[in-house]
C-alpha cells in the first residue's frame, strides 16, 4: 500500500514536470539554415500588437560549436526587417534549447520536423518586465507551407493557441535579405 501511494506521488510529480515532447531523433544539421515563418501563434502582447501589420517573418538557425545555436528572427514591419537575435544553449533533451541571458528567460523546443520541408517550434519566454508568454512558429523552407499548415494548426490546438493563430500576408522580403 505504501509503495503504491509512493509511486502514485512520484507519477504526479513527474506528470507536472514532464518535458515538452520533441521530435524524436532530432537532427540539428537539418534544422540549421534559413526558414520562412508563414504562420505563428502567440499570447505575447508585443507580438499580438504586431499581428495586423506584420508580413511573413524569416528565421535563420546558425550552428555554434558544442551544439548550441544562434537564432535570428526577422520581423517584417512596414518596409523594414527588424532582427531579434538570441544565443541558445542545447539542453540534455535533443531539440530543446535555453537562452543564457538571466533577465530574459527563453526556452525553445522543436516539437516536430520532417528534417526537410518544415519544423514547428515552441517558445516560452519570461522577462523581468513582462508576463510569461508562449508561442508557436511554423518554419517552412518554401514560402507557401501547403499541408504543413494543417499540422501546425493541430499543434496550436494542443497548446491552447489556436485562437492566436496568425497567417501574415506572404512576403519573401526578409528571407531574401538574409540570403543576399
Ligand atoms: C531525421 O534524421 C535523423 C537522422 O539524421 C533520423 O534518425 C530521423 O528519423 C529523421 N526524422 C524524420 C522525421 O525523418
Backbone and ligand atoms as CSV (ligand in chain L), in Angstrom:
chain,resi,resn,atom,element,x,y,z
A,1,UNK,N,N,0.828,-1.206,0.000
A,1,UNK,CA,C,0.000,0.000,0.000
A,1,UNK,C,C,0.859,1.251,0.000
A,2,UNK,N,N,1.860,1.206,0.896
A,2,UNK,CA,C,2.762,2.357,0.980
A,2,UNK,C,C,3.452,2.597,-0.357
A,3,UNK,N,N,3.912,1.470,-0.919
A,3,UNK,CA,C,4.645,1.560,-2.185
A,3,UNK,C,C,3.750,2.137,-3.276
A,4,UNK,N,N,2.478,1.722,-3.259
A,4,UNK,CA,C,1.556,2.198,-4.283
A,4,UNK,C,C,1.349,3.698,-4.155
A,5,UNK,N,N,1.156,4.139,-2.919
A,5,UNK,CA,C,0.964,5.571,-2.699
A,5,UNK,C,C,2.185,6.357,-3.146
A,6,UNK,N,N,3.343,5.787,-2.812
A,6,UNK,CA,C,4.579,6.462,-3.164
A,6,UNK,C,C,4.720,6.589,-4.679
A,7,UNK,N,N,4.461,5.476,-5.381
A,7,UNK,CA,C,4.625,5.539,-6.839
A,7,UNK,C,C,3.583,6.484,-7.442
A,8,UNK,N,N,2.420,6.550,-6.794
A,8,UNK,CA,C,1.393,7.471,-7.271
A,8,UNK,C,C,1.892,8.913,-7.131
A,9,UNK,N,N,2.488,9.177,-5.969
A,9,UNK,CA,C,3.013,10.513,-5.720
A,9,UNK,C,C,4.099,10.862,-6.733
A,10,UNK,N,N,4.969,9.879,-6.989
A,10,UNK,CA,C,6.056,10.099,-7.949
A,10,UNK,C,C,5.472,10.396,-9.329
A,11,UNK,N,N,4.465,9.635,-9.700
A,11,UNK,CA,C,3.824,9.830,-11.002
A,11,UNK,C,C,3.247,11.229,-11.130
A,12,UNK,N,N,2.621,11.708,-10.038
A,12,UNK,CA,C,2.029,13.037,-10.052
A,12,UNK,C,C,3.095,14.090,-10.285
A,13,UNK,N,N,4.199,13.952,-9.553
A,13,UNK,CA,C,5.283,14.922,-9.687
A,13,UNK,C,C,5.828,14.901,-11.108
A,14,UNK,N,N,6.050,13.681,-11.621
A,14,UNK,CA,C,6.567,13.558,-12.991
A,14,UNK,C,C,5.594,14.173,-13.982
A,15,UNK,N,N,4.307,13.937,-13.730
A,15,UNK,CA,C,3.291,14.452,-14.640
A,15,UNK,C,C,3.361,15.960,-14.747
A,16,UNK,N,N,3.562,16.620,-13.628
A,16,UNK,CA,C,3.615,18.082,-13.618
A,16,UNK,C,C,4.871,18.588,-14.320
A,17,UNK,N,N,5.983,17.859,-14.063
A,17,UNK,CA,C,7.244,18.357,-14.589
A,17,UNK,C,C,7.593,17.791,-15.959
A,18,UNK,N,N,6.694,17.034,-16.537
A,18,UNK,CA,C,7.005,16.356,-17.797
A,18,UNK,C,C,7.572,17.323,-18.826
A,19,UNK,N,N,8.588,16.862,-19.537
A,19,UNK,CA,C,9.179,17.662,-20.586
A,19,UNK,C,C,8.198,17.855,-21.721
A,20,UNK,N,N,8.396,18.908,-22.469
A,20,UNK,CA,C,7.633,19.090,-23.690
A,20,UNK,C,C,8.112,18.016,-24.666
A,21,UNK,N,N,7.187,17.430,-25.388
A,21,UNK,CA,C,7.567,16.370,-26.322
A,21,UNK,C,C,8.199,16.957,-27.575
A,22,UNK,N,N,9.388,16.496,-27.895
A,22,UNK,CA,C,10.059,16.999,-29.089
A,22,UNK,C,C,10.105,15.915,-30.159
A,23,UNK,N,N,10.489,16.317,-31.364
A,23,UNK,CA,C,10.633,15.358,-32.459
A,23,UNK,C,C,11.691,14.320,-32.079
A,24,UNK,N,N,11.354,13.027,-32.157
A,24,UNK,CA,C,12.365,12.010,-31.825
A,24,UNK,C,C,13.511,12.033,-32.842
A,25,UNK,N,N,14.689,11.677,-32.409
A,25,UNK,CA,C,15.886,11.647,-33.273
A,25,UNK,C,C,16.120,12.983,-33.975
A,26,UNK,N,N,15.983,14.042,-33.210
A,26,UNK,CA,C,16.187,15.380,-33.749
A,26,UNK,C,C,17.588,15.514,-34.344
A,27,UNK,N,N,17.662,16.000,-35.565
A,27,UNK,CA,C,18.940,16.160,-36.265
A,27,UNK,C,C,19.197,17.652,-36.478
A,28,UNK,N,N,20.124,18.186,-35.685
A,28,UNK,CA,C,20.318,19.630,-35.682
A,28,UNK,C,C,20.836,20.165,-37.020
A,29,UNK,N,N,21.614,19.343,-37.733
A,29,UNK,CA,C,22.168,19.802,-39.012
A,29,UNK,C,C,21.048,20.085,-40.012
A,30,UNK,N,N,19.954,19.322,-39.872
A,30,UNK,CA,C,18.841,19.500,-40.809
A,30,UNK,C,C,17.904,20.625,-40.382
A,31,UNK,N,N,18.135,21.141,-39.178
A,31,UNK,CA,C,17.337,22.248,-38.653
A,31,UNK,C,C,18.018,23.587,-38.977
A,32,UNK,N,N,19.316,23.533,-39.256
A,32,UNK,CA,C,20.086,24.757,-39.486
A,32,UNK,C,C,19.676,25.438,-40.794
A,33,UNK,N,N,19.999,26.722,-40.877
A,33,UNK,CA,C,19.792,27.455,-42.116
A,33,UNK,C,C,18.598,28.380,-42.083
A,34,UNK,N,N,18.159,28.759,-43.274
A,34,UNK,CA,C,17.124,29.795,-43.417
A,34,UNK,C,C,15.721,29.199,-43.537
A,35,UNK,N,N,14.778,29.889,-42.928
A,35,UNK,CA,C,13.388,29.442,-42.957
A,35,UNK,C,C,12.443,30.624,-43.217
A,36,UNK,N,N,11.349,30.352,-43.893
A,36,UNK,CA,C,10.210,31.275,-43.912
A,36,UNK,C,C,9.386,30.960,-42.670
A,37,UNK,N,N,8.700,31.952,-42.123
A,37,UNK,CA,C,7.806,31.722,-40.976
A,37,UNK,C,C,6.385,32.128,-41.401
A,38,UNK,N,N,5.719,31.256,-42.166
A,38,UNK,CA,C,4.432,31.626,-42.766
A,38,UNK,C,C,3.260,31.634,-41.789
A,39,UNK,N,N,3.441,31.086,-40.576
A,39,UNK,CA,C,2.350,31.090,-39.601
A,39,UNK,C,C,2.932,31.098,-38.199
A,40,UNK,N,N,2.250,31.777,-37.294
A,40,UNK,CA,C,2.681,31.796,-35.902
A,40,UNK,C,C,1.471,32.011,-35.000
A,41,UNK,N,N,1.667,31.699,-33.737
A,41,UNK,CA,C,0.590,31.875,-32.761
A,41,UNK,C,C,1.251,32.197,-31.432
A,42,UNK,N,N,0.776,33.256,-30.768
A,42,UNK,CA,C,1.435,33.656,-29.536
A,42,UNK,C,C,0.490,34.417,-28.625
A,43,UNK,N,N,0.682,34.255,-27.318
A,43,UNK,CA,C,-0.083,35.088,-26.388
A,43,UNK,C,C,0.797,36.208,-25.820
A,44,UNK,N,N,1.933,36.454,-26.475
A,44,UNK,CA,C,2.809,37.559,-26.108
A,44,UNK,C,C,2.161,38.869,-26.580
A,45,UNK,N,N,1.863,39.796,-25.637
A,45,UNK,CA,C,1.175,41.031,-26.015
A,45,UNK,C,C,1.912,41.809,-27.106
A,46,UNK,N,N,3.245,41.771,-27.078
A,46,UNK,CA,C,4.006,42.510,-28.078
A,46,UNK,C,C,3.748,41.961,-29.483
A,47,UNK,N,N,3.794,40.628,-29.602
A,47,UNK,CA,C,3.549,40.020,-30.913
A,47,UNK,C,C,2.099,40.191,-31.349
A,48,UNK,N,N,1.196,40.131,-30.374
A,48,UNK,CA,C,-0.221,40.314,-30.722
A,48,UNK,C,C,-0.464,41.720,-31.259
A,49,UNK,N,N,0.274,42.690,-30.699
A,49,UNK,CA,C,0.149,44.067,-31.163
A,49,UNK,C,C,0.629,44.249,-32.594
A,50,UNK,N,N,1.490,43.330,-33.026
A,50,UNK,CA,C,2.082,43.467,-34.362
A,50,UNK,C,C,1.341,42.670,-35.423
A,51,UNK,N,N,0.375,41.849,-34.987
A,51,UNK,CA,C,-0.141,40.854,-35.932
A,51,UNK,C,C,-0.888,41.459,-37.122
A,52,UNK,N,N,-1.393,42.684,-36.980
A,52,UNK,CA,C,-2.097,43.284,-38.111
A,52,UNK,C,C,-1.165,44.013,-39.074
A,53,UNK,N,N,0.069,44.235,-38.646
A,53,UNK,CA,C,0.990,44.971,-39.522
A,53,UNK,C,C,2.131,44.112,-40.076
A,54,UNK,N,N,2.325,42.931,-39.496
A,54,UNK,CA,C,3.479,42.154,-39.946
A,54,UNK,C,C,3.201,41.371,-41.219
A,55,UNK,N,N,4.281,41.156,-41.959
A,55,UNK,CA,C,4.229,40.201,-43.077
A,55,UNK,C,C,5.139,39.033,-42.710
A,56,UNK,N,N,5.185,38.013,-43.572
A,56,UNK,CA,C,5.922,36.791,-43.242
A,56,UNK,C,C,7.315,37.060,-42.652
A,57,UNK,N,N,7.549,36.665,-41.395
A,57,UNK,CA,C,8.903,36.773,-40.865
A,57,UNK,C,C,9.827,35.720,-41.499
A,58,UNK,N,N,11.113,35.893,-41.269
A,58,UNK,CA,C,12.094,34.898,-41.697
A,58,UNK,C,C,12.937,34.545,-40.482
A,59,UNK,N,N,13.543,33.367,-40.514
A,59,UNK,CA,C,14.386,32.963,-39.386
A,59,UNK,C,C,15.635,32.281,-39.922
A,60,UNK,N,N,16.686,32.374,-39.140
A,60,UNK,CA,C,17.909,31.660,-39.512
A,60,UNK,C,C,18.509,31.019,-38.273
A,61,UNK,N,N,18.833,29.750,-38.390
A,61,UNK,CA,C,19.484,28.994,-37.309
A,61,UNK,C,C,20.948,28.815,-37.688
A,62,UNK,N,N,21.830,29.400,-36.898
A,62,UNK,CA,C,23.264,29.224,-37.121
A,62,UNK,C,C,23.812,28.258,-36.078
A,63,UNK,N,N,24.525,27.246,-36.531
A,63,UNK,CA,C,25.103,26.278,-35.601
A,63,UNK,C,C,26.379,26.843,-34.985
A,64,UNK,N,N,26.493,26.703,-33.685
A,64,UNK,CA,C,27.685,27.137,-32.967
A,64,UNK,C,C,28.433,25.886,-32.492
A,65,UNK,N,N,29.687,26.053,-32.073
A,65,UNK,CA,C,30.386,24.882,-31.521
A,65,UNK,C,C,29.603,24.343,-30.318
A,66,UNK,N,N,29.786,23.122,-29.945
A,66,UNK,CA,C,29.165,22.482,-28.764
A,66,UNK,C,C,27.679,22.179,-28.940
A,67,UNK,N,N,27.152,22.329,-30.145
A,67,UNK,CA,C,25.745,22.008,-30.344
A,67,UNK,C,C,24.797,23.124,-29.949
A,68,UNK,N,N,25.348,24.289,-29.580
A,68,UNK,CA,C,24.493,25.439,-29.303
A,68,UNK,C,C,24.085,26.098,-30.617
A,69,UNK,N,N,23.071,26.967,-30.556
A,69,UNK,CA,C,22.626,27.634,-31.781
A,69,UNK,C,C,22.385,29.116,-31.557
A,70,UNK,N,N,22.487,29.838,-32.650
A,70,UNK,CA,C,22.120,31.248,-32.653
A,70,UNK,C,C,20.843,31.343,-33.471
A,71,UNK,N,N,19.828,31.929,-32.878
A,71,UNK,CA,C,18.540,32.054,-33.564
A,71,UNK,C,C,18.310,33.507,-33.947
A,72,UNK,N,N,18.140,33.748,-35.235
A,72,UNK,CA,C,17.815,35.086,-35.714
A,72,UNK,C,C,16.396,35.050,-36.269
A,73,UNK,N,N,15.557,35.953,-35.784
A,73,UNK,CA,C,14.217,36.070,-36.355
A,73,UNK,C,C,14.061,37.490,-36.892
A,74,UNK,N,N,13.610,37.572,-38.134
A,74,UNK,CA,C,13.450,38.875,-38.793
A,74,UNK,C,C,11.967,39.143,-38.960
A,75,UNK,N,N,11.481,40.197,-38.304
A,75,UNK,CA,C,10.069,40.566,-38.419
A,75,UNK,C,C,9.928,41.695,-39.423
A,76,UNK,N,N,9.115,41.467,-40.450
A,76,UNK,CA,C,8.905,42.489,-41.479
A,76,UNK,C,C,7.775,43.419,-41.037
A,77,UNK,N,N,8.171,44.633,-40.639
A,77,UNK,CA,C,7.215,45.636,-40.191
A,77,UNK,C,C,7.314,46.808,-41.146
A,78,UNK,N,N,6.240,47.068,-41.897
A,78,UNK,CA,C,6.322,48.079,-42.941
A,78,UNK,C,C,7.315,47.599,-43.979
A,79,UNK,N,N,8.362,48.387,-44.187
A,79,UNK,CA,C,9.336,48.037,-45.217
A,79,UNK,C,C,10.632,47.496,-44.616
A,80,UNK,N,N,10.659,47.382,-43.284
A,80,UNK,CA,C,11.917,47.069,-42.626
A,80,UNK,C,C,11.904,45.699,-41.952
A,81,UNK,N,N,13.014,44.985,-42.070
A,81,UNK,CA,C,13.160,43.722,-41.375
A,81,UNK,C,C,13.854,43.981,-40.043
A,82,UNK,N,N,13.109,43.777,-38.957
A,82,UNK,CA,C,13.676,44.002,-37.619
A,82,UNK,C,C,14.202,42.686,-37.074
A,83,UNK,N,N,15.470,42.700,-36.693
A,83,UNK,CA,C,16.121,41.463,-36.251
A,83,UNK,C,C,16.013,41.272,-34.742
A,84,UNK,N,N,15.606,40.079,-34.334
A,84,UNK,CA,C,15.689,39.666,-32.923
A,84,UNK,C,C,16.616,38.466,-32.874
A,85,UNK,N,N,17.640,38.561,-32.039
A,85,UNK,CA,C,18.678,37.541,-32.069
A,85,UNK,C,C,18.876,36.962,-30.676
A,86,UNK,N,N,19.010,35.666,-30.570
A,86,UNK,CA,C,19.356,35.085,-29.274
A,86,UNK,C,C,20.283,33.890,-29.440
A,87,UNK,N,N,21.114,33.708,-28.444
A,87,UNK,CA,C,22.016,32.559,-28.431
A,87,UNK,C,C,21.433,31.519,-27.487
A,88,UNK,N,N,21.264,30.323,-27.989
A,88,UNK,CA,C,20.586,29.281,-27.226
A,88,UNK,C,C,21.518,28.122,-26.935
A,89,UNK,N,N,21.511,27.711,-25.676
A,89,UNK,CA,C,22.324,26.563,-25.285
A,89,UNK,C,C,21.514,25.296,-25.435
A,90,UNK,N,N,22.172,24.250,-25.900
A,90,UNK,CA,C,21.433,22.988,-26.023
A,90,UNK,C,C,21.249,22.377,-24.632
A,91,UNK,N,N,20.101,21.791,-24.440
A,91,UNK,CA,C,19.797,21.102,-23.184
A,91,UNK,C,C,20.005,19.601,-23.399
A,92,UNK,N,N,19.789,18.852,-22.341
A,92,UNK,CA,C,20.025,17.410,-22.394
A,92,UNK,C,C,19.157,16.723,-23.463
A,93,UNK,N,N,17.893,17.131,-23.510
A,93,UNK,CA,C,16.946,16.560,-24.474
A,93,UNK,C,C,17.220,17.167,-25.862
A,94,UNK,N,N,17.576,16.363,-26.856
A,94,UNK,CA,C,17.842,16.935,-28.181
A,94,UNK,C,C,16.610,17.677,-28.700
A,95,UNK,N,N,16.815,18.854,-29.273
A,95,UNK,CA,C,15.689,19.644,-29.755
A,95,UNK,C,C,15.181,20.630,-28.720
A,96,UNK,N,N,15.827,20.690,-27.558
A,96,UNK,CA,C,15.451,21.625,-26.500
A,96,UNK,C,C,16.616,22.573,-26.260
A,97,UNK,N,N,16.339,23.882,-26.249
A,97,UNK,CA,C,17.378,24.897,-26.087
A,97,UNK,C,C,16.926,25.956,-25.090
A,98,UNK,N,N,17.908,26.610,-24.481
A,98,UNK,CA,C,17.604,27.624,-23.481
A,98,UNK,C,C,18.523,28.826,-23.665
A,99,UNK,N,N,17.945,30.010,-23.521
A,99,UNK,CA,C,18.769,31.218,-23.641
A,99,UNK,C,C,19.593,31.412,-22.372
A,100,UNK,N,N,20.824,31.889,-22.564
A,100,UNK,CA,C,21.731,32.055,-21.430
A,100,UNK,C,C,21.417,33.300,-20.601
A,101,UNK,N,N,20.819,34.299,-21.206
A,101,UNK,CA,C,20.528,35.584,-20.563
A,101,UNK,C,C,19.643,35.440,-19.318
A,102,UNK,N,N,20.107,35.959,-18.197
A,102,UNK,CA,C,19.354,35.816,-16.945
A,102,UNK,C,C,18.095,36.670,-16.881
A,103,UNK,N,N,18.130,37.822,-17.536
A,103,UNK,CA,C,16.986,38.741,-17.480
A,103,UNK,C,C,15.853,38.349,-18.415
A,104,UNK,N,N,16.167,37.503,-19.349
A,104,UNK,CA,C,15.170,37.173,-20.352
A,104,UNK,C,C,15.185,35.667,-20.566
A,105,UNK,N,N,14.406,34.971,-19.762
A,105,UNK,CA,C,14.387,33.511,-19.856
A,105,UNK,C,C,13.634,33.095,-21.101
A,106,UNK,N,N,14.273,32.324,-21.930
A,106,UNK,CA,C,13.635,31.885,-23.161
A,106,UNK,C,C,14.014,30.433,-23.403
A,107,UNK,N,N,13.004,29.617,-23.636
A,107,UNK,CA,C,13.256,28.206,-23.925
A,107,UNK,C,C,12.585,27.844,-25.224
A,108,UNK,N,N,13.234,27.000,-25.979
A,108,UNK,CA,C,12.707,26.594,-27.278
A,108,UNK,C,C,12.738,25.084,-27.428
A,109,UNK,N,N,11.663,24.558,-27.968
A,109,UNK,CA,C,11.590,23.117,-28.267
A,109,UNK,C,C,11.209,22.936,-29.735
A,110,UNK,N,N,11.855,22.020,-30.418
A,110,UNK,CA,C,11.426,21.672,-31.771
A,110,UNK,C,C,10.429,20.524,-31.632
A,111,UNK,N,N,9.149,20.868,-31.727
A,111,UNK,CA,C,8.083,19.887,-31.461
A,111,UNK,C,C,7.979,18.847,-32.562
A,112,UNK,N,N,8.178,19.290,-33.795
A,112,UNK,CA,C,8.019,18.379,-34.928
A,112,UNK,C,C,8.819,18.890,-36.107
A,113,UNK,N,N,9.331,17.979,-36.891
A,113,UNK,CA,C,10.008,18.342,-38.142
A,113,UNK,C,C,10.091,17.098,-39.008
A,114,UNK,N,N,10.164,17.284,-40.329
A,114,UNK,CA,C,10.369,16.145,-41.227
A,114,UNK,C,C,11.802,16.145,-41.746
A,115,UNK,N,N,12.681,16.914,-41.096
A,115,UNK,CA,C,14.093,17.034,-41.485
A,115,UNK,C,C,14.270,17.764,-42.809
A,116,UNK,N,N,13.193,18.221,-43.408
A,116,UNK,CA,C,13.322,18.761,-44.764
A,116,UNK,C,C,12.477,20.008,-44.971
A,117,UNK,N,N,11.162,19.833,-45.080
A,117,UNK,CA,C,10.340,20.955,-45.523
A,117,UNK,C,C,9.864,21.862,-44.396
A,118,UNK,N,N,9.729,21.339,-43.176
A,118,UNK,CA,C,9.162,22.170,-42.123
A,118,UNK,C,C,9.709,21.815,-40.737
A,119,UNK,N,N,9.492,22.744,-39.806
A,119,UNK,CA,C,9.747,22.497,-38.379
A,119,UNK,C,C,8.733,23.316,-37.603
A,120,UNK,N,N,8.304,22.785,-36.462
A,120,UNK,CA,C,7.383,23.534,-35.601
A,120,UNK,C,C,8.096,23.785,-34.295
A,121,UNK,N,N,8.275,25.062,-33.971
A,121,UNK,CA,C,8.986,25.363,-32.741
A,121,UNK,C,C,8.063,26.017,-31.719
A,122,UNK,N,N,8.327,25.678,-30.470
A,122,UNK,CA,C,7.547,26.164,-29.340
A,122,UNK,C,C,8.481,27.007,-28.468
A,123,UNK,N,N,8.057,28.224,-28.151
A,123,UNK,CA,C,8.908,29.150,-27.400
A,123,UNK,C,C,8.204,29.587,-26.125
A,124,UNK,N,N,8.882,29.457,-25.007
A,124,UNK,CA,C,8.370,30.006,-23.744
A,124,UNK,C,C,9.295,31.143,-23.337
A,125,UNK,N,N,8.700,32.287,-23.034
A,125,UNK,CA,C,9.519,33.434,-22.648
A,125,UNK,C,C,9.049,33.993,-21.334
A,126,UNK,N,N,10.018,34.463,-20.559
A,126,UNK,CA,C,9.688,35.104,-19.311
A,126,UNK,C,C,10.728,36.187,-19.091
A,127,UNK,N,N,10.288,37.441,-19.044
A,127,UNK,CA,C,11.229,38.540,-18.860
A,127,UNK,C,C,10.985,39.242,-17.551
A,128,UNK,N,N,11.896,40.140,-17.209
A,128,UNK,CA,C,11.762,40.881,-15.961
A,128,UNK,C,C,10.490,41.721,-15.945
A,129,UNK,N,N,10.236,42.434,-17.038
A,129,UNK,CA,C,9.120,43.378,-17.054
A,129,UNK,C,C,8.003,42.928,-17.973
A,130,UNK,N,N,7.852,41.628,-18.131
A,130,UNK,CA,C,6.757,41.160,-18.979
A,130,UNK,C,C,6.184,39.861,-18.425
A,131,UNK,N,N,4.908,39.640,-18.711
A,131,UNK,CA,C,4.313,38.388,-18.242
A,131,UNK,C,C,4.867,37.226,-19.053
A,132,UNK,N,N,4.850,36.004,-18.489
A,132,UNK,CA,C,5.325,34.843,-19.255
A,132,UNK,C,C,4.467,34.657,-20.501
A,133,UNK,N,N,5.079,34.231,-21.569
A,133,UNK,CA,C,4.302,34.023,-22.791
A,133,UNK,C,C,4.725,32.730,-23.462
A,134,UNK,N,N,3.849,32.220,-24.304
A,134,UNK,CA,C,4.184,31.042,-25.103
A,134,UNK,C,C,3.834,31.299,-26.561
A,135,UNK,N,N,4.636,30.762,-27.425
A,135,UNK,CA,C,4.453,30.983,-28.861
A,135,UNK,C,C,4.755,29.711,-29.635
A,136,UNK,N,N,4.108,29.604,-30.769
A,136,UNK,CA,C,4.423,28.541,-31.721
A,136,UNK,C,C,4.754,29.191,-33.049
A,137,UNK,N,N,5.755,28.664,-33.722
A,137,UNK,CA,C,6.091,29.179,-35.037
A,137,UNK,C,C,6.249,28.019,-36.004
A,138,UNK,N,N,5.723,28.244,-37.201
A,138,UNK,CA,C,5.901,27.262,-38.269
A,138,UNK,C,C,7.077,27.711,-39.122
A,139,UNK,N,N,8.083,26.870,-39.216
A,139,UNK,CA,C,9.219,27.131,-40.098
A,139,UNK,C,C,8.998,26.335,-41.374
A,140,UNK,N,N,9.177,26.996,-42.512
A,140,UNK,CA,C,8.972,26.326,-43.792
A,140,UNK,C,C,10.116,26.689,-44.739
A,141,UNK,N,N,10.596,25.719,-45.507
A,141,UNK,CA,C,11.692,26.018,-46.440
A,141,UNK,C,C,11.192,26.770,-47.660
A,142,UNK,N,N,9.888,26.651,-47.931
A,142,UNK,CA,C,9.310,27.378,-49.069
A,142,UNK,C,C,8.272,28.374,-48.539
A,143,UNK,N,N,8.008,29.455,-49.299
A,143,UNK,CA,C,7.099,30.487,-48.780
A,143,UNK,C,C,5.703,29.956,-48.444
A,144,UNK,N,N,5.166,29.069,-49.287
A,144,UNK,CA,C,3.826,28.539,-49.049
A,144,UNK,C,C,3.917,27.189,-48.344
A,145,UNK,N,N,3.438,27.097,-47.099
A,145,UNK,CA,C,3.641,25.874,-46.312
A,145,UNK,C,C,2.805,24.682,-46.750
A,146,UNK,N,N,1.809,24.878,-47.597
A,146,UNK,CA,C,0.971,23.767,-48.066
A,146,UNK,C,C,0.340,23.010,-46.909
A,147,UNK,N,N,0.454,21.680,-46.962
A,147,UNK,CA,C,-0.199,20.835,-45.949
A,147,UNK,C,C,0.412,20.971,-44.557
A,148,UNK,N,N,1.628,21.497,-44.486
A,148,UNK,CA,C,2.255,21.658,-43.175
A,148,UNK,C,C,1.494,22.649,-42.292
A,149,UNK,N,N,0.690,23.500,-42.924
A,149,UNK,CA,C,-0.117,24.444,-42.149
A,149,UNK,C,C,-1.152,23.705,-41.297
A,150,UNK,N,N,-1.709,22.634,-41.843
A,150,UNK,CA,C,-2.693,21.834,-41.092
A,150,UNK,C,C,-2.029,21.181,-39.880
A,151,UNK,N,N,-0.804,20.677,-40.074
A,151,UNK,CA,C,-0.045,20.088,-38.959
A,151,UNK,C,C,0.207,21.148,-37.896
A,152,UNK,N,N,0.558,22.336,-38.354
A,152,UNK,CA,C,0.826,23.431,-37.418
A,152,UNK,C,C,-0.428,23.762,-36.595
A,153,UNK,N,N,-1.567,23.806,-37.270
A,153,UNK,CA,C,-2.823,24.119,-36.570
A,153,UNK,C,C,-3.127,23.103,-35.473
A,154,UNK,N,N,-2.810,21.845,-35.744
A,154,UNK,CA,C,-3.037,20.812,-34.735
A,154,UNK,C,C,-2.208,21.088,-33.484
A,155,UNK,N,N,-0.963,21.511,-33.696
A,155,UNK,CA,C,-0.104,21.831,-32.555
A,155,UNK,C,C,-0.604,23.077,-31.816
A,156,UNK,N,N,-1.149,24.039,-32.563
A,156,UNK,CA,C,-1.706,25.244,-31.929
A,156,UNK,C,C,-2.863,24.846,-31.014
A,157,UNK,N,N,-3.681,23.943,-31.508
A,157,UNK,CA,C,-4.836,23.497,-30.744
A,157,UNK,C,C,-4.378,22.804,-29.459
A,158,UNK,N,N,-3.380,21.940,-29.597
A,158,UNK,CA,C,-2.856,21.187,-28.470
A,158,UNK,C,C,-2.288,22.115,-27.394
A,159,UNK,N,N,-1.683,23.219,-27.820
A,159,UNK,CA,C,-1.046,24.143,-26.888
A,159,UNK,C,C,-1.987,25.265,-26.458
A,160,UNK,N,N,-3.247,25.202,-26.881
A,160,UNK,CA,C,-4.219,26.222,-26.499
A,160,UNK,C,C,-3.985,27.565,-27.176
A,161,UNK,N,N,-3.387,27.539,-28.364
A,161,UNK,CA,C,-3.062,28.793,-29.048
A,161,UNK,C,C,-3.770,28.952,-30.395
A,162,UNK,N,N,-4.754,28.087,-30.661
A,162,UNK,CA,C,-5.410,28.163,-31.977
A,162,UNK,C,C,-6.080,29.523,-32.186
A,163,UNK,N,N,-6.615,30.084,-31.096
A,163,UNK,CA,C,-7.262,31.402,-31.183
A,163,UNK,C,C,-6.294,32.529,-31.522
A,164,UNK,N,N,-5.007,32.273,-31.351
A,164,UNK,CA,C,-3.996,33.319,-31.604
A,164,UNK,C,C,-3.290,33.105,-32.937
A,165,UNK,N,N,-3.780,32.159,-33.722
A,165,UNK,CA,C,-3.100,31.849,-34.992
A,165,UNK,C,C,-3.062,33.058,-35.925
A,166,UNK,N,N,-1.887,33.355,-36.451
A,166,UNK,CA,C,-1.724,34.435,-37.423
A,166,UNK,C,C,-1.044,33.875,-38.666
A,167,UNK,N,N,-1.658,34.102,-39.804
A,167,UNK,CA,C,-1.023,33.766,-41.076
A,167,UNK,C,C,-0.830,35.102,-41.808
A,168,UNK,N,N,0.345,35.708,-41.639
A,168,UNK,CA,C,0.528,37.057,-42.186
A,168,UNK,C,C,0.553,37.045,-43.715
A,169,UNK,N,N,0.285,38.217,-44.323
A,169,UNK,CA,C,0.382,38.292,-45.783
A,169,UNK,C,C,1.768,37.822,-46.234
A,170,UNK,N,N,1.769,37.048,-47.304
A,170,UNK,CA,C,3.001,36.440,-47.801
A,170,UNK,C,C,4.001,37.491,-48.287
A,171,UNK,N,N,5.225,37.360,-47.832
A,171,UNK,CA,C,6.311,38.189,-48.347
A,171,UNK,C,C,7.608,37.421,-48.175
A,172,UNK,N,N,8.494,37.490,-49.160
A,172,UNK,CA,C,9.788,36.822,-49.004
A,172,UNK,C,C,10.901,37.861,-48.837
A,173,UNK,N,N,10.507,39.067,-48.462
A,173,UNK,CA,C,11.458,40.163,-48.384
A,173,UNK,C,C,12.599,39.908,-47.379
A,174,UNK,N,N,12.238,39.531,-46.148
A,174,UNK,CA,C,13.283,39.283,-45.138
A,174,UNK,C,C,14.109,38.058,-45.502
A,175,UNK,N,N,13.445,37.042,-46.038
A,175,UNK,CA,C,14.151,35.821,-46.444
A,175,UNK,C,C,15.207,36.163,-47.491
A,176,UNK,N,N,14.811,37.025,-48.444
A,176,UNK,CA,C,15.752,37.430,-49.496
A,176,UNK,C,C,16.877,38.268,-48.914
A,177,UNK,N,N,16.507,39.091,-47.924
A,177,UNK,CA,C,17.526,39.968,-47.339
A,177,UNK,C,C,18.613,39.143,-46.624
A,178,UNK,N,N,18.218,38.076,-45.947
A,178,UNK,CA,C,19.252,37.270,-45.272
A,178,UNK,C,C,19.967,36.340,-46.261
A,179,UNK,N,N,19.426,36.196,-47.446
A,179,UNK,CA,C,20.100,35.368,-48.454
A,179,UNK,C,C,21.193,36.167,-49.154
A,180,UNK,N,N,20.999,37.479,-49.198
A,180,UNK,CA,C,21.876,38.307,-50.038
A,180,UNK,C,C,23.146,38.781,-49.354
L,1,LIG,C1,C,15.728,12.887,-39.197
L,1,LIG,O1,O,17.056,12.413,-39.376
L,1,LIG,C2,C,17.519,11.513,-38.365
L,1,LIG,C3,C,18.937,11.086,-38.704
L,1,LIG,O2,O,19.705,12.113,-39.200
L,1,LIG,C4,C,16.630,10.290,-38.310
L,1,LIG,O3,O,17.057,9.444,-37.271
L,1,LIG,C5,C,15.199,10.731,-38.067
L,1,LIG,O4,O,14.346,9.607,-38.083
L,1,LIG,C6,C,14.764,11.721,-39.124
L,1,LIG,N1,N,13.433,12.203,-38.804
L,1,LIG,C7,C,12.423,12.175,-39.684
L,1,LIG,C8,C,11.110,12.698,-39.193
L,1,LIG,O5,O,12.557,11.768,-40.818
